[in-house]
Amino acid sequence: MDLDEEHGQTTSIDWNREMEDTEGFAVWLDDDGDLQTNLQDLDETWYDLQDIWATQKTKFDERAKKNGGQEQDWMSVDYDEYSTKCLWSTILGRIHFWTKEDAGNFACRACANNQAICFGNCRGRWEALPLPSKVTSEVSGIAEMFVASRTRFTFSREARGLWPAG
Protein backbone atom coordinates (compact mmCIF):
# COMPACT_ATOMS: atom_id res chain seq x y z
CA MET A 1 0.00 0.00 0.00
CA ASP A 2 1.34 3.40 -0.89
CA LEU A 3 1.03 6.15 1.68
CA ASP A 4 1.25 9.86 0.95
CA GLU A 5 4.05 10.78 3.38
CA GLU A 6 3.01 14.43 3.71
CA HIS A 7 -0.63 13.74 4.61
CA GLY A 8 -0.39 10.18 5.92
CA GLN A 9 -3.18 9.14 3.56
CA THR A 10 -3.43 6.23 1.20
CA THR A 11 -2.93 7.16 -2.41
CA SER A 12 -5.47 5.98 -4.94
CA ILE A 13 -5.41 2.19 -5.02
CA ASP A 14 -7.56 -0.19 -6.98
CA TRP A 15 -8.93 -1.91 -3.86
CA ASN A 16 -11.02 -4.39 -5.82
CA ARG A 17 -7.87 -5.49 -7.61
CA GLU A 18 -5.97 -5.65 -4.33
CA MET A 19 -8.74 -7.67 -2.65
CA GLU A 20 -8.85 -10.07 -5.60
CA ASP A 21 -5.10 -10.51 -5.26
CA THR A 22 -5.51 -11.28 -1.56
CA GLU A 23 -6.92 -14.78 -1.60
CA GLY A 24 -9.41 -15.40 1.16
CA PHE A 25 -9.53 -11.77 2.33
CA ALA A 26 -12.12 -11.40 5.09
CA VAL A 27 -13.29 -9.17 7.91
CA TRP A 28 -15.25 -10.88 10.68
CA LEU A 29 -16.36 -10.64 14.30
CA ASP A 30 -14.41 -12.66 16.83
CA ASP A 31 -15.92 -14.28 19.93
CA ASP A 32 -15.61 -10.98 21.82
CA GLY A 33 -17.46 -9.05 19.11
CA ASP A 34 -14.35 -7.28 17.83
CA LEU A 35 -13.42 -6.82 14.17
CA GLN A 36 -10.71 -9.07 12.84
CA THR A 37 -9.11 -9.42 9.42
CA ASN A 38 -6.57 -11.62 7.73
CA LEU A 39 -5.28 -8.76 5.56
CA GLN A 40 -1.71 -7.96 6.56
CA ASP A 41 -1.28 -4.48 5.06
CA LEU A 42 -3.92 -2.27 6.66
CA ASP A 43 -4.42 1.38 5.81
CA GLU A 44 -5.72 4.13 8.09
CA THR A 45 -9.30 3.44 6.98
CA TRP A 46 -9.14 0.15 8.90
CA TYR A 47 -9.34 2.28 12.04
CA ASP A 48 -12.31 4.14 10.53
CA LEU A 49 -14.00 0.78 10.01
CA GLN A 50 -13.29 -0.13 13.65
CA ASP A 51 -14.83 3.18 14.78
CA ILE A 52 -17.93 2.55 12.67
CA TRP A 53 -18.22 -0.92 14.19
CA ALA A 54 -17.80 0.47 17.72
CA THR A 55 -20.81 2.73 17.09
CA GLN A 56 -22.87 -0.17 15.73
CA LYS A 57 -21.85 -2.38 18.64
CA THR A 58 -23.00 0.31 21.09
CA LYS A 59 -26.38 0.39 19.34
CA PHE A 60 -26.63 -3.39 19.58
CA ASP A 61 -25.73 -3.31 23.27
CA GLU A 62 -28.30 -0.56 23.94
CA ARG A 63 -30.91 -2.60 22.08
CA ALA A 64 -30.11 -5.65 24.22
CA LYS A 65 -30.60 -3.60 27.43
CA LYS A 66 -33.83 -2.02 26.22
CA ASN A 67 -37.11 -3.18 27.74
CA GLY A 68 -35.55 -4.64 30.86
CA GLY A 69 -33.09 -6.83 28.98
CA GLN A 70 -35.78 -8.68 27.06
CA GLU A 71 -34.23 -7.84 23.68
CA GLN A 72 -31.95 -10.44 22.16
CA ASP A 73 -28.26 -10.12 23.01
CA TRP A 74 -26.55 -9.77 19.63
CA MET A 75 -23.53 -11.79 20.77
CA SER A 76 -25.70 -14.85 21.34
CA VAL A 77 -27.39 -14.93 17.92
CA ASP A 78 -27.41 -18.50 16.59
CA TYR A 79 -25.73 -18.50 13.16
CA ASP A 80 -27.74 -21.48 11.94
CA GLU A 81 -31.10 -20.09 13.01
CA TYR A 82 -30.50 -16.73 11.34
CA SER A 83 -28.64 -17.72 8.20
CA THR A 84 -30.88 -15.83 5.75
CA LYS A 85 -30.58 -12.31 7.20
CA CYS A 86 -27.70 -10.06 8.11
CA LEU A 87 -26.90 -9.41 11.77
CA TRP A 88 -28.54 -5.93 11.77
CA SER A 89 -31.77 -7.27 10.29
CA THR A 90 -31.78 -10.16 12.72
CA ILE A 91 -31.34 -7.95 15.79
CA LEU A 92 -33.59 -5.10 14.65
CA GLY A 93 -36.22 -7.38 13.12
CA ARG A 94 -36.38 -5.36 9.94
CA ILE A 95 -37.32 -6.26 6.38
CA HIS A 96 -34.29 -7.60 4.58
CA PHE A 97 -33.24 -7.18 0.95
CA TRP A 98 -30.06 -8.73 -0.44
CA THR A 99 -28.65 -7.53 -3.77
CA LYS A 100 -30.43 -8.79 -6.88
CA GLU A 101 -27.33 -10.66 -8.05
CA ASP A 102 -25.22 -12.84 -5.76
CA ALA A 103 -27.67 -12.47 -2.87
CA GLY A 104 -25.96 -12.84 0.48
CA ASN A 105 -22.49 -12.08 -0.91
CA PHE A 106 -22.81 -8.31 -0.71
CA ALA A 107 -24.13 -5.83 1.85
CA CYS A 108 -27.91 -5.71 2.19
CA ARG A 109 -29.93 -2.66 1.21
CA ALA A 110 -30.66 -1.46 4.75
CA CYS A 111 -27.02 -1.61 5.85
CA ALA A 112 -25.91 0.23 2.71
CA ASN A 113 -28.56 2.92 3.25
CA ASN A 114 -27.61 3.37 6.91
CA GLN A 115 -23.83 3.39 6.38
CA ALA A 116 -23.56 0.28 8.52
CA ILE A 117 -21.23 -2.69 8.20
CA CYS A 118 -23.34 -5.61 6.99
CA PHE A 119 -22.47 -8.93 8.62
CA GLY A 120 -23.67 -12.14 7.03
CA ASN A 121 -23.44 -15.69 8.31
CA CYS A 122 -20.40 -17.09 6.50
CA ARG A 123 -18.55 -20.23 7.49
CA GLY A 124 -20.14 -20.25 10.95
CA ARG A 125 -19.17 -16.69 11.86
CA TRP A 126 -20.41 -13.16 11.19
CA GLU A 127 -18.36 -11.84 8.25
CA ALA A 128 -18.51 -8.29 6.92
CA LEU A 129 -20.06 -8.26 3.47
CA PRO A 130 -18.65 -5.75 0.99
CA LEU A 131 -20.67 -3.36 -1.07
CA PRO A 132 -21.13 -4.63 -4.66
CA SER A 133 -17.96 -4.26 -6.72
CA LYS A 134 -19.85 -2.10 -9.23
CA VAL A 135 -19.92 0.72 -6.66
CA THR A 136 -16.51 0.16 -5.08
CA SER A 137 -14.34 0.17 -8.19
CA GLU A 138 -12.70 3.45 -7.26
CA VAL A 139 -12.57 3.34 -3.46
CA SER A 140 -9.41 4.45 -1.72
CA GLY A 141 -9.40 2.27 1.39
CA ILE A 142 -10.69 -0.79 3.17
CA ALA A 143 -13.52 1.04 5.00
CA GLU A 144 -15.05 2.14 1.70
CA MET A 145 -15.29 -1.52 0.64
CA PHE A 146 -17.79 -2.13 3.44
CA VAL A 147 -19.51 1.16 4.29
CA ALA A 148 -21.44 3.34 1.84
CA SER A 149 -20.26 6.90 1.34
CA ARG A 150 -23.64 8.40 2.22
CA THR A 151 -27.04 7.54 3.66
CA ARG A 152 -29.78 6.30 1.33
CA PHE A 153 -26.95 5.06 -0.87
CA THR A 154 -29.04 2.49 -2.75
CA PHE A 155 -31.07 5.31 -4.30
CA SER A 156 -27.95 6.88 -5.84
CA ARG A 157 -27.30 6.78 -9.57
CA GLU A 158 -24.31 4.44 -9.27
CA ALA A 159 -26.20 1.96 -7.06
CA ARG A 160 -29.54 2.05 -8.87
CA GLY A 161 -30.82 -1.41 -9.75
CA LEU A 162 -28.40 -3.35 -7.55
CA TRP A 163 -30.96 -3.90 -4.78
CA PRO A 164 -34.70 -4.56 -5.21
CA ALA A 165 -37.07 -1.66 -4.67
CA GLY A 166 -39.35 -1.89 -1.74
N, C-alpha and C positions, 0 to 999 in steps of 0.2 A: 504494500500500500504506500502510495506517495503522499507525504505530508508537506504542506506549504509551511516552510520553516518560520516565515515572518508572522503568519496568523495562526499557526498550529491547527490548520484545517485540512481535511482531505481534499486533494485535487480531484477533478472529475474522473471517475472510474466507472467503467462499465460493470456495475455490480452483478447484473444478470450473468455476464460472461464469467466473472470471478466466482460466483456461486456455482455455476455449472462446472467450473474447473475444480471446485472443492467437493469431491465426491462425499456424499452423505452429510452435507452441511445441515445442521439442525440447531434450533433454539427450543428449549423445553423447560418445564418446571420440575425442580427436584423435589424430594420428599418434604423439604421445609418450605416449599412454595417460592423458592428463589429461581431467577432465570439462570440457565446454564447454556453453554454452547460448546461445540467441538471445533469451532473456527479458531485458529491460532492467532492470526493477525487481526486484531480488533481496532477499529477506529474510534474516534471520540463519540460517534453517534451510538455506540454500544451503551455508553453511560446514559445517553438520552433515553434509549430503550428501557434501561433499568429504572429510570425515573418515572417513565410512563407506566411501567408495570407496578411500581411502588404505589402510585395513585390508584390504579385499578385494584390492587390488593387491599388497600385501605377501604375502598368501596365495598369489596366483597366482605371484609371483616365487619364493617358497619351493618351490612345487610344481615349477616349471621347473628348479630347481637339484637337486631330489631325485633320487636314484638316479644320481648322476654326470652330471647334465644330460641324461638321456635322456627326461625328460618334455617335452611340447610347450611351447614358449615361447608364452604367451598373446598376445603382441603380433604373432606371425606367423600367427595363425589365418586361414585362407582363408575369406572371407565366403561365397563361392559354394559351397564344399565343405560348410560347416556352416550352411546356411540354415534348417534345420528345428529347431535347438535353440538355447537361449540360450548365452551365452558361458560361464557357470558349468558348465552341463551338458556342454558341449563339452570344456572343460578337465578337469573332474573325472570325465568318463565316466559320469555318473549317469543314471538313468531320468528321463525328461522328461515333464511333464504341463503342457500349456497350459490355459487356462481353457476351460470347456465352450463358451462363446459367444465369438465373435471371437478364436479361437485365434491366438496370435502377436502380438496387439495389446496384451495385458496381461501383467504379470509372471507367470512360471510358478509352479507350486506350491512347488517346492523353494526358490526364491529368497524367496518370501513367507514360508515357514516358517522360514527361516534369517536373516531380516531383512537380506537382501542386495539390492543393486540388480541388477535383471534386465536384461541387455543382449541385445537381439535384433538380427538382421541386417536393417537398414532402409536402403534407398537406398545400399547399398554401404558402410555404416559400422555400428559397434555403437552403437545408440541405447538409452537407458534406457527401459524399458517401465513405465508406471504400473501401480499396483494398479487393479483394476476400480473404476469410478466408484461402484458400489453401496456400497463400503466406504470411499470417500474423500470422501463428500459433506459431511462436517463437519470436514475437516482444517484445521489452522491455519498451514500452511506448505508450501513446496515439497518438503522432505524427506519429509513424510508422504504425498506423492503417489506416492513411489517405494519407500519402505521401510515394511514392516509395523510396527505398534506393539509387537508381542511375537512371541516364537518360537512355532512351531506354530500360526501365525495362521489357516491354512486350516481348522483344526478349530473355530474360534470360531463362535459363533452367527451373527454378522453375515456371515461368509464362507462359511458352510455351503452347499454345492451349487454354488459357483462353479467349483470345480476337481473333476475326477473323483477318486473314491476309488481307493486303490491302494497 
